[in-house]
Amino acid sequence: MIVIFALFLGAAIGAFKARKRGGNLADMLQYGAVYAMIFGIIGLMITIVVHRSLSGG
């Protein structure tokens, strides 16, 4: 669940950042994809840490 939220959040932030810099649709899609991947990896790491700490392992 955290990973899915992080993907959408990253895509939105990337698209807004590209739009703020005056980018066209291709720029917004590229920034959104890159930020989604970065945020997805971070979200995956957070999920693993939380799961391991709650399971006692």
MMTF fields as JSON, N, C-alpha, C and O atoms, coordinates in Angstrom:
{
  "mmtfVersion": "1.0.0",
  "mmtfProducer": "UNKNOWN",
  "numBonds": 227,
  "numAtoms": 228,
  "numGroups": 57,
  "numChains": 1,
  "numModels": 1,
  "chainsPerModel": [1],
  "groupsPerChain": [57],
  "chainIdList": ["A"],
  "bondAtomList": [4, 2, 8, 6, 12, 10, 16, 14, 20, 18, 24, 22, 28, 26, 32, 30, 36, 34, 40, 38, 44, 42, 48, 46, 52, 50, 56, 54, 60, 58, 64, 62, 68, 66, 72, 70, 76, 74, 80, 78, 84, 82, 88, 86, 92, 90, 96, 94, 100, 98, 104, 102, 108, 106, 112, 110, 116, 114, 120, 118, 124, 122, 128, 126, 132, 130, 136, 134, 140, 138, 144, 142, 148, 146, 152, 150, 156, 154, 160, 158, 164, 162, 168, 166, 172, 170, 176, 174, 180, 178, 184, 182, 188, 186, 192, 190, 196, 194, 200, 198, 204, 202, 208, 206, 212, 210, 216, 214, 220, 218, 224, 222],
  "bondOrderList": [1, 1, 1, 1, 1, 1, 1, 1, 1, 1, 1, 1, 1, 1, 1, 1, 1, 1, 1, 1, 1, 1, 1, 1, 1, 1, 1, 1, 1, 1, 1, 1, 1, 1, 1, 1, 1, 1, 1, 1, 1, 1, 1, 1, 1, 1, 1, 1, 1, 1, 1, 1, 1, 1, 1, 1],
  "groupList": [{"groupName": "MET", "atomNameList": ["N", "CA", "C", "O"], "elementList": ["N", "C", "C", "O"], "formalChargeList": [0, 0, 0, 0], "bondAtomList": [1, 0, 2, 1, 3, 2], "bondOrderList": [1, 1, 2], "singleLetterCode": "M", "chemCompType": "L-PEPTIDE LINKING"}, {"groupName": "ILE", "atomNameList": ["N", "CA", "C", "O"], "elementList": ["N", "C", "C", "O"], "formalChargeList": [0, 0, 0, 0], "bondAtomList": [1, 0, 2, 1, 3, 2], "bondOrderList": [1, 1, 2], "singleLetterCode": "I", "chemCompType": "L-PEPTIDE LINKING"}, {"groupName": "VAL", "atomNameList": ["N", "CA", "C", "O"], "elementList": ["N", "C", "C", "O"], "formalChargeList": [0, 0, 0, 0], "bondAtomList": [1, 0, 2, 1, 3, 2], "bondOrderList": [1, 1, 2], "singleLetterCode": "V", "chemCompType": "L-PEPTIDE LINKING"}, {"groupName": "PHE", "atomNameList": ["N", "CA", "C", "O"], "elementList": ["N", "C", "C", "O"], "formalChargeList": [0, 0, 0, 0], "bondAtomList": [1, 0, 2, 1, 3, 2], "bondOrderList": [1, 1, 2], "singleLetterCode": "F", "chemCompType": "L-PEPTIDE LINKING"}, {"groupName": "ALA", "atomNameList": ["N", "CA", "C", "O"], "elementList": ["N", "C", "C", "O"], "formalChargeList": [0, 0, 0, 0], "bondAtomList": [1, 0, 2, 1, 3, 2], "bondOrderList": [1, 1, 2], "singleLetterCode": "A", "chemCompType": "L-PEPTIDE LINKING"}, {"groupName": "LEU", "atomNameList": ["N", "CA", "C", "O"], "elementList": ["N", "C", "C", "O"], "formalChargeList": [0, 0, 0, 0], "bondAtomList": [1, 0, 2, 1, 3, 2], "bondOrderList": [1, 1, 2], "singleLetterCode": "L", "chemCompType": "L-PEPTIDE LINKING"}, {"groupName": "GLY", "atomNameList": ["N", "CA", "C", "O"], "elementList": ["N", "C", "C", "O"], "formalChargeList": [0, 0, 0, 0], "bondAtomList": [1, 0, 2, 1, 3, 2], "bondOrderList": [1, 1, 2], "singleLetterCode": "G", "chemCompType": "PEPTIDE LINKING"}, {"groupName": "LYS", "atomNameList": ["N", "CA", "C", "O"], "elementList": ["N", "C", "C", "O"], "formalChargeList": [0, 0, 0, 0], "bondAtomList": [1, 0, 2, 1, 3, 2], "bondOrderList": [1, 1, 2], "singleLetterCode": "K", "chemCompType": "L-PEPTIDE LINKING"}, {"groupName": "ARG", "atomNameList": ["N", "CA", "C", "O"], "elementList": ["N", "C", "C", "O"], "formalChargeList": [0, 0, 0, 0], "bondAtomList": [1, 0, 2, 1, 3, 2], "bondOrderList": [1, 1, 2], "singleLetterCode": "R", "chemCompType": "L-PEPTIDE LINKING"}, {"groupName": "ASN", "atomNameList": ["N", "CA", "C", "O"], "elementList": ["N", "C", "C", "O"], "formalChargeList": [0, 0, 0, 0], "bondAtomList": [1, 0, 2, 1, 3, 2], "bondOrderList": [1, 1, 2], "singleLetterCode": "N", "chemCompType": "L-PEPTIDE LINKING"}, {"groupName": "ASP", "atomNameList": ["N", "CA", "C", "O"], "elementList": ["N", "C", "C", "O"], "formalChargeList": [0, 0, 0, 0], "bondAtomList": [1, 0, 2, 1, 3, 2], "bondOrderList": [1, 1, 2], "singleLetterCode": "D", "chemCompType": "L-PEPTIDE LINKING"}, {"groupName": "GLN", "atomNameList": ["N", "CA", "C", "O"], "elementList": ["N", "C", "C", "O"], "formalChargeList": [0, 0, 0, 0], "bondAtomList": [1, 0, 2, 1, 3, 2], "bondOrderList": [1, 1, 2], "singleLetterCode": "Q", "chemCompType": "L-PEPTIDE LINKING"}, {"groupName": "TYR", "atomNameList": ["N", "CA", "C", "O"], "elementList": ["N", "C", "C", "O"], "formalChargeList": [0, 0, 0, 0], "bondAtomList": [1, 0, 2, 1, 3, 2], "bondOrderList": [1, 1, 2], "singleLetterCode": "Y", "chemCompType": "L-PEPTIDE LINKING"}, {"groupName": "THR", "atomNameList": ["N", "CA", "C", "O"], "elementList": ["N", "C", "C", "O"], "formalChargeList": [0, 0, 0, 0], "bondAtomList": [1, 0, 2, 1, 3, 2], "bondOrderList": [1, 1, 2], "singleLetterCode": "T", "chemCompType": "L-PEPTIDE LINKING"}, {"groupName": "HIS", "atomNameList": ["N", "CA", "C", "O"], "elementList": ["N", "C", "C", "O"], "formalChargeList": [0, 0, 0, 0], "bondAtomList": [1, 0, 2, 1, 3, 2], "bondOrderList": [1, 1, 2], "singleLetterCode": "H", "chemCompType": "L-PEPTIDE LINKING"}, {"groupName": "SER", "atomNameList": ["N", "CA", "C", "O"], "elementList": ["N", "C", "C", "O"], "formalChargeList": [0, 0, 0, 0], "bondAtomList": [1, 0, 2, 1, 3, 2], "bondOrderList": [1, 1, 2], "singleLetterCode": "S", "chemCompType": "L-PEPTIDE LINKING"}],
  "groupTypeList": [0, 1, 2, 1, 3, 4, 5, 3, 5, 6, 4, 4, 1, 6, 4, 3, 7, 4, 8, 7, 8, 6, 6, 9, 5, 4, 10, 0, 5, 11, 12, 6, 4, 2, 12, 4, 0, 1, 3, 6, 1, 1, 6, 5, 0, 1, 13, 1, 2, 2, 14, 8, 15, 5, 15, 6, 6],
  "groupIdList": [1, 2, 3, 4, 5, 6, 7, 8, 9, 10, 11, 12, 13, 14, 15, 16, 17, 18, 19, 20, 21, 22, 23, 24, 25, 26, 27, 28, 29, 30, 31, 32, 33, 34, 35, 36, 37, 38, 39, 40, 41, 42, 43, 44, 45, 46, 47, 48, 49, 50, 51, 52, 53, 54, 55, 56, 57],
  "secStructList": [7, 2, 2, 2, 2, 2, 2, 2, 2, 2, 2, 2, 2, 2, 2, 2, 2, 2, 2, 2, 6, 6, 7, 7, 2, 2, 2, 2, 2, 2, 2, 2, 2, 2, 2, 2, 2, 2, 2, 2, 2, 2, 2, 2, 2, 2, 2, 2, 2, 2, 2, 2, 2, 2, 2, 6, 7],
  "xCoordList": [0.816, 0.0, 0.861, 0.561, 1.929, 2.832, 3.494, 3.695, 3.832, 4.512, 3.598, 4.039, 2.342, 1.398, 1.199, 1.183, 1.047, 0.91, 2.16, 2.065, 3.33, 4.587, 4.714, 5.209, 4.277, 4.324, 3.476, 3.934, 2.236, 1.357, 1.856, 1.783, 2.362, 2.904, 4.11, 4.221, 4.998, 6.171, 5.807, 6.387, 4.846, 4.417, 3.81, 4.066, 3.013, 2.4, 3.453, 3.412, 4.386, 5.432, 6.292, 6.625, 6.649, 7.45, 6.745, 7.35, 5.462, 4.708, 4.567, 4.697, 4.304, 4.187, 5.517, 5.555, 6.605, 7.927, 8.244, 8.763, 7.929, 8.162, 7.285, 7.73, 6.052, 5.141, 5.612, 5.522, 6.112, 6.62, 7.818, 8.013, 8.615, 9.785, 9.444, 10.34, 8.178, 7.739, 7.839, 7.957, 7.794, 7.91, 6.606, 5.523, 6.732, 5.546, 5.072, 5.556, 4.143, 3.557, 4.609, 4.596, 5.518, 6.555, 7.462, 7.856, 7.789, 8.608, 7.887, 8.489, 6.598, 5.827, 5.734, 5.82, 5.56, 5.504, 6.846, 6.895, 7.928, 9.247, 9.583, 10.033, 9.374, 9.629, 8.739, 9.198, 7.472, 6.56, 7.016, 6.925, 7.508, 7.975, 9.218, 9.321, 10.147, 11.387, 11.1, 11.594, 10.314, 9.994, 9.179, 9.353, 8.299, 7.531, 8.449, 8.245, 9.466, 10.411, 11.211, 11.393, 11.685, 12.474, 11.627, 12.055, 10.434, 9.564, 9.11, 8.941, 8.908, 8.518, 9.589, 9.28, 10.853, 11.953, 12.046, 12.247, 11.899, 11.925, 10.752, 10.92, 9.578, 8.411, 8.593, 8.148, 9.248, 9.519, 10.452, 10.243, 11.482, 12.409, 11.693, 11.924, 10.841, 10.079, 9.175, 9.066, 8.53, 7.656, 8.436, 7.966, 9.612, 10.431, 10.851, 10.779, 11.288, 11.721, 10.565, 10.74, 9.398, 8.242, 7.823, 7.527, 7.797, 7.392, 8.358, 7.935, 9.644, 10.64, 10.6, 10.798, 10.348, 10.319, 9.059, 9.092, 7.955, 6.713, 6.669, 5.994, 7.395, 7.369, 8.41, 8.431, 9.262, 10.243, 11.443, 12.197, 11.64, 12.749, 13.816, 14.826],
  "yCoordList": [-1.187, 0.0, 1.254, 2.224, 1.229, 2.383, 2.581, 3.716, 1.493, 1.583, 2.213, 3.054, 1.816, 2.367, 3.858, 4.644, 4.248, 5.672, 6.434, 7.534, 5.859, 6.524, 6.677, 7.7, 5.683, 5.782, 6.947, 7.753, 7.026, 8.11, 9.469, 10.444, 9.537, 10.798, 11.233, 12.405, 10.319, 10.632, 11.094, 12.049, 10.415, 10.809, 12.209, 13.004, 12.506, 13.833, 14.914, 15.967, 14.661, 15.647, 15.867, 17.006, 14.807, 14.929, 15.713, 16.561, 15.429, 16.151, 17.627, 18.489, 17.924, 19.326, 20.056, 21.227, 19.363, 19.984, 20.309, 21.383, 19.377, 19.625, 20.76, 21.594, 20.79, 21.854, 23.214, 24.212, 23.252, 24.491, 25.014, 26.224, 24.096, 24.49, 24.792, 25.083, 24.729, 25.071, 23.932, 24.172, 22.703, 21.55, 21.217, 21.597, 20.502, 20.06, 18.708, 18.257, 18.072, 16.817, 15.717, 14.951, 15.636, 14.601, 14.8, 13.83, 16.041, 16.332, 15.926, 15.33, 16.247, 15.899, 14.391, 13.887, 13.664, 12.198, 11.615, 10.683, 12.156, 11.645, 11.936, 11.044, 13.165, 13.511, 12.671, 12.173, 12.513, 11.711, 10.277, 9.69, 9.698, 8.314, 8.162, 7.225, 9.082, 8.998, 9.182, 8.417, 10.181, 10.416, 9.261, 8.908, 8.669, 7.518, 6.351, 5.661, 6.124, 5.036, 5.308, 4.415, 6.534, 6.883, 6.739, 6.118, 7.311, 7.236, 5.808, 5.413, 5.02, 3.622, 2.813, 1.987, 3.043, 2.337, 2.744, 1.9, 4.036, 4.506, 3.912, 3.488, 3.88, 3.29, 1.808, 1.304, 1.102, -0.317, -0.529, -1.433, 0.302, 0.197, 0.47, -0.232, 1.465, 1.774, 0.604, 0.242, 0.014, -1.132, -2.299, -2.945, -2.57, -3.67, -3.401, -4.291, -2.177, -1.832, -1.958, -2.511, -1.459, -1.518, -2.972, -3.368, -3.762, -5.151, -5.94, -6.73, -5.716, -6.435, -6.0, -6.82, -4.728, -4.28, -4.749, -4.983, -4.889, -5.352, -6.868, -7.372, -7.597, -9.048, -9.573, -10.765, -8.703, -9.104, -9.81, -10.438, -9.721, -10.447, -9.584, -10.047],
  "zCoordList": [0.0, 0.0, 0.0, -0.697, 0.782, 0.824, -0.53, -0.961, -1.203, -2.491, -3.538, -4.32, -3.558, -4.533, -4.293, -5.24, -3.033, -2.709, -3.125, -3.669, -2.873, -3.228, -4.74, -5.215, -5.499, -6.957, -7.465, -8.276, -6.979, -7.417, -6.962, -7.71, -5.742, -5.227, -6.053, -6.411, -6.354, -7.156, -8.556, -9.073, -9.167, -10.511, -10.506, -11.41, -9.493, -9.407, -9.178, -9.815, -8.28, -8.004, -9.244, -9.57, -9.927, -11.143, -12.234, -12.889, -12.427, -13.451, -13.092, -13.961, -11.831, -11.421, -11.549, -11.924, -11.237, -11.354, -12.82, -13.123, -13.722, -15.147, -15.651, -16.441, -15.198, -15.624, -15.119, -15.835, -13.896, -13.312, -14.097, -14.217, -14.627, -15.414, -16.865, -17.657, -17.226, -18.578, -19.577, -20.778, -19.098, -19.982, -20.689, -20.245, -21.794, -22.521, -21.973, -20.935, -22.657, -22.179, -22.056, -21.092, -23.026, -22.97, -21.753, -21.106, -21.448, -20.275, -18.997, -18.103, -18.91, -17.713, -17.544, -16.424, -18.644, -18.563, -18.142, -17.339, -18.675, -18.323, -16.87, -16.151, -16.427, -15.031, -14.115, -13.087, -14.487, -13.677, -13.552, -12.474, -14.64, -14.608, -13.734, -12.942, -13.883, -13.104, -11.619, -10.791, -11.285, -9.881, -9.308, -8.141, -10.101, -9.628, -9.301, -8.302, -10.138, -9.865, -8.596, -7.769, -8.443, -7.256, -5.994, -5.021, -6.014, -4.844, -4.592, -3.439, -5.654, -5.487, -4.784, -3.925, -5.143, -4.488, -3.018, -2.144, -2.755, -1.366, -0.585, 0.559, -1.191, -0.54, -0.271, 0.76, -1.196, -0.995, 0.183, 0.993, 0.28, 1.409, 2.733, 3.717, 2.761, 3.978, 4.341, 5.513, 3.349, 3.594, 4.193, 5.13, 3.664, 4.176, 5.613, 6.461, 5.889, 7.245, 8.235, 9.321, 7.877, 8.771, 8.995, 10.122, 7.926, 8.053, 8.945, 9.789, 8.747, 9.556, 11.021, 11.918, 11.262, 12.652, 13.371, 14.579, 12.651, 13.283, 13.46, 14.358, 12.596, 12.712, 13.692, 13.996, 14.179, 15.175, 14.614, 15.358, 13.305, 12.696, 12.312, 11.783]
}
